[in-house]
Amino acid sequence: MISNTILELLHQYGYLIFYFAFSLGPFGIPIPNEITIISSGAILSHTGVINSWITYFCILSGLLTAITFAYFAGKLFGPKIKHRFQHHKHFVKAELILNKSGNWAMCIGLFIPIVRYVLPLVIGLSGVQYRKFALISYSSALLWTITYFTAGIYFGGPLLSTLQLLHF
């Protein structure tokens, strides 16, 4: 079911569907990244239906595009956004976590859905230099994509079969 949808999109748009799924995530495109990467890694790439390397490159580059865009949006619109949200409890909490454990927060934040797209914006707002952001966030993105893609190759088939039995 899920893999059929991905195959249909792949047939229409080519491998760029993976790039767009990951780069447009922060803009409300409702494509769950974890399901997409496991489906593409497990069912499609592992069985040879699509090329694993091209798929992985599109996924990684899409994620890097999204977090880079969010970071620079934070840098560019920082003062306006910060002034507007400085009293919002979630924004204050995110800033406190970033200030207290910045490097770890940047690293671990990429593994949490939704947070992976909001955190780079907050990092850009907080004035972290691009070099530090890129080093930590891009390394984390590489680790995240490799982890999920590999998990998809080894565990995705049984997981998706179970989901289909449960009619998800």
C-alpha positions as CSV (number, residue, x, y, z in Angstrom):
1,M,0.0,0.0,0.0
2,I,2.6,2.6,1.1
3,S,5.2,1.2,-1.4
4,N,2.6,1.4,-4.2
5,T,2.0,5.0,-3.5
6,I,5.7,5.7,-3.6
7,L,6.0,3.7,-6.8
8,E,3.2,5.8,-8.4
9,L,4.9,9.0,-7.4
10,L,8.3,7.7,-8.5
11,H,6.8,6.8,-11.9
12,Q,5.3,10.3,-12.3
13,Y,8.2,12.4,-10.9
14,G,11.2,10.2,-10.9
15,Y,13.8,10.1,-8.1
16,L,13.2,13.8,-7.4
17,I,10.1,12.8,-5.4
18,F,12.4,11.7,-2.6
19,Y,14.2,15.1,-2.8
20,F,11.0,17.0,-2.7
21,A,9.5,14.9,0.1
22,F,12.4,15.7,2.4
23,S,13.0,19.3,1.3
24,L,9.4,20.4,1.5
25,G,8.7,18.7,4.9
26,P,9.0,22.0,6.8
27,F,6.4,23.6,4.6
28,G,3.6,21.3,5.7
29,I,3.8,18.7,3.0
30,P,2.3,15.8,4.9
31,I,4.7,13.1,3.9
32,P,6.1,11.2,6.9
33,N,9.9,11.0,6.5
34,E,10.4,7.9,8.5
35,I,7.8,5.9,6.5
36,T,9.2,7.2,3.2
37,I,12.8,6.3,4.0
38,I,12.0,2.9,5.4
39,S,9.7,2.1,2.4
40,S,12.3,3.3,-0.1
41,G,15.1,1.6,1.7
42,A,13.4,-1.7,2.3
43,I,10.9,-2.6,-0.3
44,L,12.1,-0.6,-3.3
45,S,15.8,-0.3,-3.0
46,H,16.6,-3.7,-1.5
47,T,14.5,-5.5,-4.0
48,G,16.2,-3.7,-6.9
49,V,13.1,-1.8,-8.1
50,I,14.9,1.5,-7.7
51,N,18.6,2.4,-7.3
52,S,19.6,2.5,-3.6
53,W,22.4,5.1,-4.1
54,I,20.3,7.6,-6.1
55,T,17.4,7.2,-3.7
56,Y,19.7,7.8,-0.7
57,F,21.4,10.8,-2.3
58,C,18.0,12.4,-3.1
59,I,16.8,11.8,0.5
60,L,20.0,13.2,2.1
61,S,20.2,16.2,-0.2
62,G,16.5,17.0,0.4
63,L,17.0,16.9,4.2
64,L,20.1,19.1,3.9
65,T,18.3,21.6,1.8
66,A,15.4,21.8,4.3
67,I,17.6,22.3,7.3
68,T,19.9,24.8,5.5
69,F,16.9,26.8,4.3
70,A,15.4,26.9,7.9
71,Y,18.8,27.9,9.3
72,F,19.1,30.9,6.9
73,A,15.5,31.8,7.4
74,G,16.3,32.1,11.1
75,K,19.4,34.2,10.4
76,L,17.6,36.5,7.9
77,F,14.3,37.0,9.8
78,G,15.8,36.5,13.2
79,P,15.0,39.8,14.8
80,K,11.4,39.9,13.6
81,I,10.7,36.4,14.5
82,K,12.5,36.5,17.9
83,H,10.7,39.7,18.9
84,R,7.3,38.1,18.0
85,F,7.9,34.8,19.7
86,Q,10.2,35.7,22.6
87,H,7.4,35.3,25.2
88,H,5.9,32.1,23.7
89,K,6.6,29.2,26.1
90,H,7.7,26.7,23.5
91,F,10.1,29.2,21.9
92,V,11.6,30.1,25.3
93,K,11.9,26.4,26.2
94,A,13.7,25.6,22.8
95,E,16.1,28.5,23.4
96,L,16.9,27.3,26.9
97,I,17.6,23.8,25.7
98,L,19.8,25.1,22.9
99,N,21.7,27.4,25.2
100,K,22.2,24.7,27.8
101,S,23.2,21.8,25.6
102,G,23.6,23.4,22.2
103,N,25.7,20.8,20.3
104,W,23.8,17.8,21.7
105,A,20.5,19.6,21.1
106,M,21.4,20.2,17.4
107,C,22.5,16.5,17.0
108,I,19.6,14.8,18.8
109,G,16.9,17.3,17.5
110,L,17.4,15.9,14.0
111,F,16.1,12.5,15.1
112,I,12.8,13.9,16.4
113,P,10.0,14.5,13.9
114,I,8.9,18.1,13.4
115,V,11.8,19.2,15.7
116,R,14.2,18.4,12.9
117,Y,12.7,21.2,10.8
118,V,12.0,23.8,13.6
119,L,15.4,23.4,15.4
120,P,17.5,24.8,12.5
121,L,15.3,27.9,12.5
122,V,15.9,28.4,16.2
123,I,19.6,27.8,15.7
124,G,19.7,30.5,13.1
125,L,17.8,32.8,15.4
126,S,20.2,32.2,18.2
127,G,23.2,33.4,16.2
128,V,25.1,30.1,15.9
129,Q,27.7,30.5,13.2
130,Y,27.0,28.6,9.9
131,R,30.2,26.6,10.1
132,K,29.3,25.1,13.5
133,F,25.7,24.6,12.4
134,A,26.8,22.8,9.2
135,L,29.3,20.6,11.0
136,I,26.9,19.3,13.6
137,S,23.6,19.3,11.7
138,Y,24.9,17.9,8.5
139,S,26.8,15.1,10.4
140,S,23.6,14.4,12.3
141,A,21.5,14.4,9.0
142,L,24.0,11.9,7.6
143,L,23.7,9.7,10.6
144,W,19.9,9.9,10.7
145,T,19.5,9.1,7.0
146,I,21.9,6.2,7.2
147,T,20.2,4.8,10.3
148,Y,16.7,4.9,8.8
149,F,17.8,3.8,5.4
150,T,19.7,0.8,6.8
151,A,16.8,0.0,9.1
152,G,14.5,0.1,6.1
153,I,16.7,-2.4,4.2
154,Y,16.9,-4.9,7.1
155,F,13.6,-4.4,9.0
156,G,11.3,-2.5,6.6
157,G,9.8,-5.4,4.8
158,P,8.5,-7.2,7.9
159,L,7.4,-3.8,9.4
160,L,5.5,-2.7,6.4
161,S,3.9,-6.2,6.1
162,T,2.7,-5.9,9.6
163,L,1.3,-2.5,9.0
164,Q,-0.6,-3.8,5.9
165,L,-2.0,-6.6,8.0
166,L,-3.3,-4.0,10.5
167,H,-4.7,-2.0,7.6
168,F,-2.6,1.1,8.1
